[in-house]
Amino acid sequence: MNWTKEQAYAKLQDIYTDRVMQDEKRRIFQQVYRHLHEHLGDLAVPSGLTEQTEKQLKFFKEYTFMPGDNLFQSMRFVFFLARGERRGDQAETEQHLNRIYKALFQPAGLKNPYIPDTFWETPLGVACLVAEHGVEAVYPMLDEILEVEKV
């Protein structure tokens, strides 16, 4: 299909429902939370989080919202860009992308994140592609989705 930006954003709005975005936030939260606990163990403080903090984190996971400037807000930002519902300047967009990439893919000891190819096939990865390169970057993926929908 010969996509226009408007058609592509409309299709991404159909795909990126609030439910999809919440599920992806929960998936990412689980990864980061598990990683946090692994590193607490590395530092010999496996129970380093207070009961209050644990309770608060469970609340954030359940409602997929965390107040303040954080990873969830960056995810929300790129999802809204992917849906065509927000416009961000380049500096703001890069700040959110860098937070996502660093939180998920920058191991201790490396200056730059290593992003696996499989990430670009996830809902968050596709949203990051749109944020970084524009909606035109996902036209081939949208073509594949249309092919699958025809079947």
C-alpha positions in Angstrom: 0.0 0.0 0.0 1.1 3.5 -0.6 0.8 5.0 2.9 0.2 8.6 3.7 1.2 9.9 7.1 -2.5 10.3 8.0 -3.3 6.7 7.0 -0.3 5.4 8.9 -1.2 7.3 12.1 -4.8 6.2 11.8 -3.6 2.5 11.6 -1.2 3.0 14.5 -4.1 4.5 16.5 -6.1 1.3 15.8 -3.2 -0.8 16.9 -2.0 1.2 19.9 -5.1 1.1 22.0 -5.0 2.2 25.7 -5.0 -1.5 26.6 -2.0 -2.3 24.4 -0.1 0.6 25.9 -1.0 -0.5 29.5 0.1 -4.1 28.8 3.4 -2.9 27.4 4.0 -0.6 30.4 3.3 -3.6 32.7 5.7 -5.8 30.7 8.5 -3.2 30.8 7.8 -2.5 34.5 8.2 -6.2 35.2 11.6 -6.3 33.4 12.9 -3.2 35.2 11.6 -4.4 38.6 13.3 -7.8 38.2 16.5 -6.1 37.1 16.4 -3.9 40.2 16.0 -6.9 42.5 18.9 -8.7 40.8 21.2 -5.7 41.3 20.1 -5.3 44.9 21.2 -8.9 45.4 24.5 -8.1 43.7 25.1 -5.3 46.2 24.3 -7.7 49.1 21.0 -5.9 50.0 18.4 -8.2 48.6 15.7 -6.6 50.8 16.9 -3.1 50.1 13.4 -1.7 49.4 11.2 -0.7 52.3 7.7 -2.2 52.6 6.3 1.2 51.7 8.3 1.3 48.5 7.3 -2.2 47.6 3.6 -1.3 48.1 4.0 1.8 46.0 5.7 -0.1 43.2 2.8 -2.7 43.1 0.4 0.2 42.8 2.4 1.7 39.9 2.4 -1.7 38.2 -1.3 -2.2 38.6 -2.3 1.3 37.3 0.6 1.7 34.8 1.1 5.3 36.0 4.0 6.7 38.0 3.9 10.4 38.8 6.9 12.6 37.9 9.5 12.5 35.2 10.3 8.8 34.7 10.3 5.8 32.4 6.5 5.5 32.3 6.2 9.1 31.2 8.8 8.5 28.4 6.9 5.5 27.2 3.6 7.4 27.2 5.3 10.2 25.2 6.6 7.9 22.5 3.3 6.0 22.3 1.4 9.3 21.8 3.9 10.3 19.1 3.4 6.9 17.4 -0.4 7.5 17.4 0.1 10.9 15.9 -1.5 12.5 19.0 1.4 14.6 20.1 4.2 16.5 18.5 7.5 16.9 20.4 10.5 18.9 19.5 13.6 16.9 18.7 15.4 17.6 22.0 12.4 16.5 24.1 11.9 13.4 21.9 15.6 12.4 22.2 15.5 12.9 26.0 12.6 10.4 26.2 14.2 7.9 23.8 17.5 8.0 25.7 15.7 7.3 29.0 14.0 4.3 27.5 17.1 2.9 25.8 19.3 3.5 28.9 16.8 2.0 31.3 16.2 -1.1 29.2 19.5 -1.7 27.3 22.5 -0.1 29.0 24.3 -2.5 31.2 26.7 -1.3 33.9 30.1 -0.6 32.5 28.9 0.4 29.0 28.6 4.0 27.9 26.0 3.2 25.2 23.0 0.9 25.2 23.0 -2.3 23.2 19.6 -2.6 21.6 18.7 -6.1 20.3 17.0 -6.4 17.0 14.0 -8.0 18.5 13.1 -4.8 20.4 12.1 -3.1 17.2 9.3 -5.7 16.8 7.7 -4.9 20.2 5.0 -2.2 20.7 7.5 0.0 22.5 10.1 -0.6 19.8 7.8 0.4 17.0 6.7 3.5 18.9 10.4 4.4 19.4 11.1 3.9 15.7 8.3 6.4 14.9 9.5 8.9 17.4 13.1 8.6 16.2 12.7 8.3 12.4 9.1 9.4 11.7 6.0 7.3 10.8 7.5 6.6 7.4 10.0 4.2 9.1 7.2 1.8 9.9 5.4 1.7 6.6 6.9 -1.8 5.8 5.6 -3.1 9.2 2.2 -1.7 8.5 2.2 -3.5 5.1 2.9 -6.7 6.9 0.1 -6.1 9.3 -2.3 -5.5 6.4 -1.2 -8.8 4.8 -1.9 -10.7 8.0 -5.3 -9.0 8.4 -6.3 -10.1 4.9 -5.7 -13.8 5.8 
